[in-house]
Amino acid sequence: EDDLLTTVSDTSEVFVYFRVSEREYLEYASGSSENRAKDVSLKLADGSAHPGRGVIDAVENEVSRDTGNLAFRARFPNPGGLLKHGSSGKVAIRTNISGALLVPQKSTFEVQGRLFVYSLDANNTTRAREIVAKHRVGDAFVVASGLTSQDRFILEGVQKVKEGMQVDVVPPS
């Protein structure tokens, strides 16, 4: 009489809980509400992409004192019941960046945790210049400061370059 025989649950839609750093949250929140990305994608544990797009529908109102993170919740469709309770994956929030300056990672080098490129002066002499990366997009960095769109820098072979070297510039083809 008091024994539970079965549990019925609807898994056609699931909640995905994830945390972002306070810095990432502030970047997310700084966009106007109509430009702020609400849809997210999910990369499953095996590296494949979940077929449906999720929608952020809740953000916790308190930053964790222990981790400095803020909890988000996204609602995902679950066709075929692919997602199960306790599954893991990576959530990606789309960010629109206009007028971004991208620098390939292969053009950079790191010294004591700081990121540099070799820029070229008017005489094609190399100078190490520190840059600040705002985001990583694929195999490139979005530059927050340190370079302008008018600056020239070494694209390939930075491991062979030294400060103050004169280089031959190959025009783009």
ChimeraX commands (.cxc) that place a marker at each C-alpha (Angstrom):
marker #1 position 0.00,0.00,0.00 radius 0.5
marker #1 position 2.76,2.54,0.86 radius 0.5
marker #1 position 5.35,1.28,-1.65 radius 0.5
marker #1 position 6.32,3.48,-4.58 radius 0.5
marker #1 position 6.12,1.39,-7.73 radius 0.5
marker #1 position 7.49,3.84,-10.29 radius 0.5
marker #1 position 8.38,7.47,-10.93 radius 0.5
marker #1 position 7.19,9.28,-14.03 radius 0.5
marker #1 position 9.13,12.31,-15.23 radius 0.5
marker #1 position 9.04,14.43,-18.35 radius 0.5
marker #1 position 12.54,14.76,-19.80 radius 0.5
marker #1 position 11.55,16.37,-23.09 radius 0.5
marker #1 position 13.14,19.52,-21.71 radius 0.5
marker #1 position 15.93,19.68,-19.11 radius 0.5
marker #1 position 17.63,22.31,-16.98 radius 0.5
marker #1 position 21.38,22.77,-17.25 radius 0.5
marker #1 position 23.05,24.49,-14.31 radius 0.5
marker #1 position 26.43,26.16,-14.75 radius 0.5
marker #1 position 28.59,28.78,-13.11 radius 0.5
marker #1 position 30.46,31.75,-14.53 radius 0.5
marker #1 position 33.07,33.97,-12.91 radius 0.5
marker #1 position 32.06,37.38,-11.64 radius 0.5
marker #1 position 34.12,39.00,-14.41 radius 0.5
marker #1 position 32.34,36.94,-17.09 radius 0.5
marker #1 position 28.98,37.76,-15.53 radius 0.5
marker #1 position 29.76,41.50,-15.57 radius 0.5
marker #1 position 30.71,41.29,-19.25 radius 0.5
marker #1 position 27.48,39.40,-19.94 radius 0.5
marker #1 position 25.38,41.86,-17.93 radius 0.5
marker #1 position 27.01,44.98,-19.41 radius 0.5
marker #1 position 25.26,44.48,-22.75 radius 0.5
marker #1 position 21.83,45.99,-23.22 radius 0.5
marker #1 position 19.06,43.51,-22.51 radius 0.5
marker #1 position 18.09,43.25,-26.19 radius 0.5
marker #1 position 21.72,42.62,-27.25 radius 0.5
marker #1 position 22.53,40.27,-24.36 radius 0.5
marker #1 position 22.75,36.70,-25.55 radius 0.5
marker #1 position 20.08,34.52,-24.04 radius 0.5
marker #1 position 20.70,31.42,-26.13 radius 0.5
marker #1 position 23.52,29.04,-25.31 radius 0.5
marker #1 position 24.95,25.89,-26.80 radius 0.5
marker #1 position 26.06,22.71,-25.07 radius 0.5
marker #1 position 29.10,20.58,-25.84 radius 0.5
marker #1 position 28.58,17.07,-24.51 radius 0.5
marker #1 position 31.17,15.04,-22.58 radius 0.5
marker #1 position 32.31,13.27,-25.78 radius 0.5
marker #1 position 32.97,16.63,-27.48 radius 0.5
marker #1 position 29.94,16.51,-29.77 radius 0.5
marker #1 position 27.46,19.37,-29.89 radius 0.5
marker #1 position 24.00,18.96,-28.40 radius 0.5
marker #1 position 21.53,19.42,-31.28 radius 0.5
marker #1 position 19.29,21.96,-29.52 radius 0.5
marker #1 position 19.96,25.52,-28.41 radius 0.5
marker #1 position 19.35,26.39,-24.78 radius 0.5
marker #1 position 17.88,29.55,-23.32 radius 0.5
marker #1 position 19.14,31.20,-20.14 radius 0.5
marker #1 position 16.10,31.57,-17.94 radius 0.5
marker #1 position 17.54,32.19,-14.47 radius 0.5
marker #1 position 20.59,33.84,-12.90 radius 0.5
marker #1 position 21.34,33.59,-9.20 radius 0.5
marker #1 position 21.32,36.93,-7.40 radius 0.5
marker #1 position 24.38,36.31,-5.23 radius 0.5
marker #1 position 28.07,35.73,-6.00 radius 0.5
marker #1 position 29.50,32.75,-4.12 radius 0.5
marker #1 position 31.97,33.88,-1.45 radius 0.5
marker #1 position 33.83,30.57,-1.77 radius 0.5
marker #1 position 34.33,30.53,-5.55 radius 0.5
marker #1 position 33.55,34.05,-6.78 radius 0.5
marker #1 position 31.13,32.50,-9.27 radius 0.5
marker #1 position 27.51,33.10,-10.13 radius 0.5
marker #1 position 25.05,30.31,-10.97 radius 0.5
marker #1 position 23.06,30.32,-14.22 radius 0.5
marker #1 position 20.31,28.01,-15.43 radius 0.5
marker #1 position 19.52,27.25,-19.05 radius 0.5
marker #1 position 16.59,25.27,-20.43 radius 0.5
marker #1 position 17.45,22.82,-23.25 radius 0.5
marker #1 position 15.22,20.69,-25.45 radius 0.5
marker #1 position 16.01,17.01,-25.00 radius 0.5
marker #1 position 14.95,15.18,-28.15 radius 0.5
marker #1 position 15.24,11.44,-27.75 radius 0.5
marker #1 position 16.11,11.78,-24.07 radius 0.5
marker #1 position 19.82,12.23,-24.82 radius 0.5
marker #1 position 20.52,14.33,-21.71 radius 0.5
marker #1 position 20.33,12.47,-18.41 radius 0.5
marker #1 position 20.37,13.62,-14.80 radius 0.5
marker #1 position 24.00,14.12,-13.73 radius 0.5
marker #1 position 25.38,14.38,-17.27 radius 0.5
marker #1 position 28.28,16.75,-17.82 radius 0.5
marker #1 position 29.33,19.07,-20.62 radius 0.5
marker #1 position 30.42,22.60,-21.42 radius 0.5
marker #1 position 28.06,25.52,-21.91 radius 0.5
marker #1 position 28.99,28.24,-24.40 radius 0.5
marker #1 position 27.39,31.68,-24.28 radius 0.5
marker #1 position 27.49,33.56,-27.57 radius 0.5
marker #1 position 29.08,36.99,-27.34 radius 0.5
marker #1 position 28.73,39.62,-30.04 radius 0.5
marker #1 position 31.91,41.65,-30.43 radius 0.5
marker #1 position 31.92,44.42,-33.00 radius 0.5
marker #1 position 35.08,46.08,-34.27 radius 0.5
marker #1 position 37.30,43.46,-32.65 radius 0.5
marker #1 position 41.01,43.21,-33.37 radius 0.5
marker #1 position 42.03,39.55,-33.61 radius 0.5
marker #1 position 45.60,38.32,-33.22 radius 0.5
marker #1 position 46.41,34.67,-33.99 radius 0.5
marker #1 position 47.77,32.80,-30.97 radius 0.5
marker #1 position 50.74,31.68,-33.08 radius 0.5
marker #1 position 51.76,35.37,-33.32 radius 0.5
marker #1 position 52.04,35.75,-29.55 radius 0.5
marker #1 position 54.51,34.70,-26.88 radius 0.5
marker #1 position 54.26,34.73,-23.13 radius 0.5
marker #1 position 56.77,36.02,-20.58 radius 0.5
marker #1 position 55.98,35.59,-16.88 radius 0.5
marker #1 position 52.25,35.37,-17.52 radius 0.5
marker #1 position 52.14,38.44,-19.78 radius 0.5
marker #1 position 51.25,38.20,-23.47 radius 0.5
marker #1 position 53.39,39.83,-26.18 radius 0.5
marker #1 position 53.67,40.22,-29.95 radius 0.5
marker #1 position 56.60,41.49,-31.98 radius 0.5
marker #1 position 55.46,44.73,-33.60 radius 0.5
marker #1 position 57.30,46.42,-36.44 radius 0.5
marker #1 position 58.33,50.07,-36.54 radius 0.5
marker #1 position 58.69,52.17,-39.73 radius 0.5
marker #1 position 62.13,50.61,-40.39 radius 0.5
marker #1 position 60.77,47.03,-40.03 radius 0.5
marker #1 position 62.60,46.59,-36.73 radius 0.5
marker #1 position 60.98,44.30,-34.19 radius 0.5
marker #1 position 59.83,45.52,-30.79 radius 0.5
marker #1 position 58.20,43.33,-28.16 radius 0.5
marker #1 position 54.85,44.85,-27.30 radius 0.5
marker #1 position 52.60,43.70,-24.49 radius 0.5
marker #1 position 48.98,43.10,-25.38 radius 0.5
marker #1 position 45.97,42.37,-23.21 radius 0.5
marker #1 position 43.63,39.67,-24.50 radius 0.5
marker #1 position 39.95,40.11,-23.71 radius 0.5
marker #1 position 38.73,36.77,-25.10 radius 0.5
marker #1 position 39.97,33.70,-26.87 radius 0.5
marker #1 position 38.10,32.88,-30.07 radius 0.5
marker #1 position 39.21,29.65,-31.72 radius 0.5
marker #1 position 42.94,29.99,-32.29 radius 0.5
marker #1 position 43.02,33.79,-31.89 radius 0.5
marker #1 position 42.88,36.39,-29.15 radius 0.5
marker #1 position 40.55,39.40,-29.12 radius 0.5
marker #1 position 42.85,42.28,-28.20 radius 0.5
marker #1 position 41.59,44.61,-25.47 radius 0.5
marker #1 position 44.67,46.87,-25.50 radius 0.5
marker #1 position 48.26,47.08,-26.67 radius 0.5
marker #1 position 47.67,47.08,-30.45 radius 0.5
marker #1 position 45.64,49.09,-32.92 radius 0.5
marker #1 position 44.40,48.12,-36.35 radius 0.5
marker #1 position 47.18,50.30,-37.84 radius 0.5
marker #1 position 50.01,48.38,-36.12 radius 0.5
marker #1 position 52.05,45.75,-37.95 radius 0.5
marker #1 position 53.28,42.64,-36.17 radius 0.5
marker #1 position 55.04,39.35,-36.87 radius 0.5
marker #1 position 52.46,36.79,-37.93 radius 0.5
marker #1 position 54.53,33.59,-38.03 radius 0.5
marker #1 position 57.86,32.43,-36.68 radius 0.5
marker #1 position 57.94,34.51,-33.48 radius 0.5
marker #1 position 60.20,31.87,-31.90 radius 0.5
marker #1 position 62.93,32.84,-34.40 radius 0.5
marker #1 position 62.64,36.59,-33.79 radius 0.5
marker #1 position 64.63,38.68,-31.31 radius 0.5
marker #1 position 64.09,42.22,-30.05 radius 0.5
marker #1 position 65.60,44.82,-32.41 radius 0.5
marker #1 position 65.92,42.53,-35.45 radius 0.5
marker #1 position 65.50,43.96,-38.91 radius 0.5
marker #1 position 63.04,41.83,-40.91 radius 0.5
marker #1 position 61.88,41.63,-44.50 radius 0.5
marker #1 position 58.16,42.25,-44.83 radius 0.5
marker #1 position 56.20,40.03,-47.18 radius 0.5
marker #1 position 53.12,41.85,-48.46 radius 0.5
marker #1 position 49.81,40.02,-48.12 radius 0.5
marker #1 position 48.83,38.06,-51.20 radius 0.5
marker link #1:1,2 radius 0.2
marker link #1:2,3 radius 0.2
marker link #1:3,4 radius 0.2
marker link #1:4,5 radius 0.2
marker link #1:5,6 radius 0.2
marker link #1:6,7 radius 0.2
marker link #1:7,8 radius 0.2
marker link #1:8,9 radius 0.2
marker link #1:9,10 radius 0.2
marker link #1:10,11 radius 0.2
marker link #1:11,12 radius 0.2
marker link #1:12,13 radius 0.2
marker link #1:13,14 radius 0.2
marker link #1:14,15 radius 0.2
marker link #1:15,16 radius 0.2
marker link #1:16,17 radius 0.2
marker link #1:17,18 radius 0.2
marker link #1:18,19 radius 0.2
marker link #1:19,20 radius 0.2
marker link #1:20,21 radius 0.2
marker link #1:21,22 radius 0.2
marker link #1:22,23 radius 0.2
marker link #1:23,24 radius 0.2
marker link #1:24,25 radius 0.2
marker link #1:25,26 radius 0.2
marker link #1:26,27 radius 0.2
marker link #1:27,28 radius 0.2
marker link #1:28,29 radius 0.2
marker link #1:29,30 radius 0.2
marker link #1:30,31 radius 0.2
marker link #1:31,32 radius 0.2
marker link #1:32,33 radius 0.2
marker link #1:33,34 radius 0.2
marker link #1:34,35 radius 0.2
marker link #1:35,36 radius 0.2
marker link #1:36,37 radius 0.2
marker link #1:37,38 radius 0.2
marker link #1:38,39 radius 0.2
marker link #1:39,40 radius 0.2
marker link #1:40,41 radius 0.2
marker link #1:41,42 radius 0.2
marker link #1:42,43 radius 0.2
marker link #1:43,44 radius 0.2
marker link #1:44,45 radius 0.2
marker link #1:45,46 radius 0.2
marker link #1:46,47 radius 0.2
marker link #1:47,48 radius 0.2
marker link #1:48,49 radius 0.2
marker link #1:49,50 radius 0.2
marker link #1:50,51 radius 0.2
marker link #1:51,52 radius 0.2
marker link #1:52,53 radius 0.2
marker link #1:53,54 radius 0.2
marker link #1:54,55 radius 0.2
marker link #1:55,56 radius 0.2
marker link #1:56,57 radius 0.2
marker link #1:57,58 radius 0.2
marker link #1:58,59 radius 0.2
marker link #1:59,60 radius 0.2
marker link #1:60,61 radius 0.2
marker link #1:61,62 radius 0.2
marker link #1:62,63 radius 0.2
marker link #1:63,64 radius 0.2
marker link #1:64,65 radius 0.2
marker link #1:65,66 radius 0.2
marker link #1:66,67 radius 0.2
marker link #1:67,68 radius 0.2
marker link #1:68,69 radius 0.2
marker link #1:69,70 radius 0.2
marker link #1:70,71 radius 0.2
marker link #1:71,72 radius 0.2
marker link #1:72,73 radius 0.2
marker link #1:73,74 radius 0.2
marker link #1:74,75 radius 0.2
marker link #1:75,76 radius 0.2
marker link #1:76,77 radius 0.2
marker link #1:77,78 radius 0.2
marker link #1:78,79 radius 0.2
marker link #1:79,80 radius 0.2
marker link #1:80,81 radius 0.2
marker link #1:81,82 radius 0.2
marker link #1:82,83 radius 0.2
marker link #1:83,84 radius 0.2
marker link #1:84,85 radius 0.2
marker link #1:85,86 radius 0.2
marker link #1:86,87 radius 0.2
marker link #1:87,88 radius 0.2
marker link #1:88,89 radius 0.2
marker link #1:89,90 radius 0.2
marker link #1:90,91 radius 0.2
marker link #1:91,92 radius 0.2
marker link #1:92,93 radius 0.2
marker link #1:93,94 radius 0.2
marker link #1:94,95 radius 0.2
marker link #1:95,96 radius 0.2
marker link #1:96,97 radius 0.2
marker link #1:97,98 radius 0.2
marker link #1:98,99 radius 0.2
marker link #1:99,100 radius 0.2
marker link #1:100,101 radius 0.2
marker link #1:101,102 radius 0.2
marker link #1:102,103 radius 0.2
marker link #1:103,104 radius 0.2
marker link #1:104,105 radius 0.2
marker link #1:105,106 radius 0.2
marker link #1:106,107 radius 0.2
marker link #1:107,108 radius 0.2
marker link #1:108,109 radius 0.2
marker link #1:109,110 radius 0.2
marker link #1:110,111 radius 0.2
marker link #1:111,112 radius 0.2
marker link #1:112,113 radius 0.2
marker link #1:113,114 radius 0.2
marker link #1:114,115 radius 0.2
marker link #1:115,116 radius 0.2
marker link #1:116,117 radius 0.2
marker link #1:117,118 radius 0.2
marker link #1:118,119 radius 0.2
marker link #1:119,120 radius 0.2
marker link #1:120,121 radius 0.2
marker link #1:121,122 radius 0.2
marker link #1:122,123 radius 0.2
marker link #1:123,124 radius 0.2
marker link #1:124,125 radius 0.2
marker link #1:125,126 radius 0.2
marker link #1:126,127 radius 0.2
marker link #1:127,128 radius 0.2
marker link #1:128,129 radius 0.2
marker link #1:129,130 radius 0.2
marker link #1:130,131 radius 0.2
marker link #1:131,132 radius 0.2
marker link #1:132,133 radius 0.2
marker link #1:133,134 radius 0.2
marker link #1:134,135 radius 0.2
marker link #1:135,136 radius 0.2
marker link #1:136,137 radius 0.2
marker link #1:137,138 radius 0.2
marker link #1:138,139 radius 0.2
marker link #1:139,140 radius 0.2
marker link #1:140,141 radius 0.2
marker link #1:141,142 radius 0.2
marker link #1:142,143 radius 0.2
marker link #1:143,144 radius 0.2
marker link #1:144,145 radius 0.2
marker link #1:145,146 radius 0.2
marker link #1:146,147 radius 0.2
marker link #1:147,148 radius 0.2
marker link #1:148,149 radius 0.2
marker link #1:149,150 radius 0.2
marker link #1:150,151 radius 0.2
marker link #1:151,152 radius 0.2
marker link #1:152,153 radius 0.2
marker link #1:153,154 radius 0.2
marker link #1:154,155 radius 0.2
marker link #1:155,156 radius 0.2
marker link #1:156,157 radius 0.2
marker link #1:157,158 radius 0.2
marker link #1:158,159 radius 0.2
marker link #1:159,160 radius 0.2
marker link #1:160,161 radius 0.2
marker link #1:161,162 radius 0.2
marker link #1:162,163 radius 0.2
marker link #1:163,164 radius 0.2
marker link #1:164,165 radius 0.2
marker link #1:165,166 radius 0.2
marker link #1:166,167 radius 0.2
marker link #1:167,168 radius 0.2
marker link #1:168,169 radius 0.2
marker link #1:169,170 radius 0.2
marker link #1:170,171 radius 0.2
marker link #1:171,172 radius 0.2
marker link #1:172,173 radius 0.2
view
